[in-house]
């Protein structure tokens, strides 16, 4: 089971917000399932700190975010709230996002391109 985030909202709005919080040269898949949106991102791992990198800003924008790893972690208003062993009762079925289902949105953050000075290896004092 790969770590994923779950929140209520619109998949397109989540995808737009998510792009700025992804690590450079990484991507995520956003999928709408009823009123739940699932997010599977390359940068997510079982580590709570990795989960918080995306969960905290998403919870500021969209309210409550559940991070599914081995355990379930809840974030609300930009902060970690609790860890529980079982999913909430209205939690959607766990998605297998290894294959891209119809309606899924792929979000990619490109790496920043160097400026001309950096490209040619010049310092600021030249």
N, C-alpha and C positions, 0 to 999 in steps of 0.2 A: 504494500500500500504506500503510495507516494503522498507526501504532505500536500495539503490543499487548504484553501481558505473558503469560507462560506459566509455570505452576507445577503441581506435582502436589498433589492434595488433593481436597476435596469442594467443589463449587461453592457450596453454601449457606453453608458455613463461611467461604469466601473472601468471599462477598457481605456477610456480617455484619461481618467484620473490615474490609473495604474502606470501608464507609460513613464511619467516623470519619476516614479519611485523605483522603477526597475534598475538593476545594475547595468552599466554600459555593456553592449554586446550580449544581452540576454533577452529572453522572451518569456511569454506567459500565454496560457490559453484560458479564455473567459467563456463560460457557458451558462445560459439561462435555463433554469429548470423550475417552472412555476414562478413563484415570487422570490425564489432563492437564486443566487448567482454563485457559481463555483469558479475559483481561480487556482490554476496549477501553474506555478512559476518555477523556472530552472533554479532560481536562487533559494528556494525553500528547502529546508532540511528538518530533521527532528529537533534541532536545537531551538530552544525558546527565543533566543536572541535573533536568529535568522527569521523565525516566524513573525517576531515583533516588527522587523524592518518594514514589512508591508502591512501587517495587521493594524498597527497603531495609526498610521496616517489614513488608512481606509476607514477605520472606526471613527476618526474625527469627521470624515466627510459623509459616511453612510450610516452611522450609528453603531450597531453591534456587529462584530466580526468573530466568527468561530474558526479557529485554526485546528485542522485535523492532522494529527501525526499518530503516534502510538496512543497518546491521550488527546483530549479535546481541551483547547485553551480558549478562553473567552476574553475579548478585548472590547472596551466600550469607552467612548469619548477620548480616544487617544492613549489609553492606558490598559495594561494587563489587569484583569479582574480576578480570574480563577482558573484552576485546572480541574477537570472532572474525568472520570473513567468512562462514562457513557455519553453518547450524543443526546442532545435535547430531543424530546418526544416528537417534535415536528420537523426534525432534521431531514433533508432530502437523502435519497439513496446515494451511496458513495459512487462517484463517477470514476470510470476508468478512462483517463484522458490520454492514454498512450496512443490511441488512434483518434484522429480529429473528427468528432461527430458533426453532422449537419447542424448549422446554426452557431457553431463555435467561432469565436473571434480570437485570432492570434495577434498579440501585441508584442512588438519588438522595439527595444531601445537601441539605437545605433550608437556606436562610440563617437565621441567628439573628435572632429578632424583637427589636426594641428594647423596653426596659422602659418603664414609664409616664413616667419623668422624661425619658428620651431622646426618647420620642415627642412630648412636649409642649415639648421644647427647654429643659428646666430643667437647671441645673448642680447639683452635689452640695451646694453651700453654701446653696441656697435652701430 
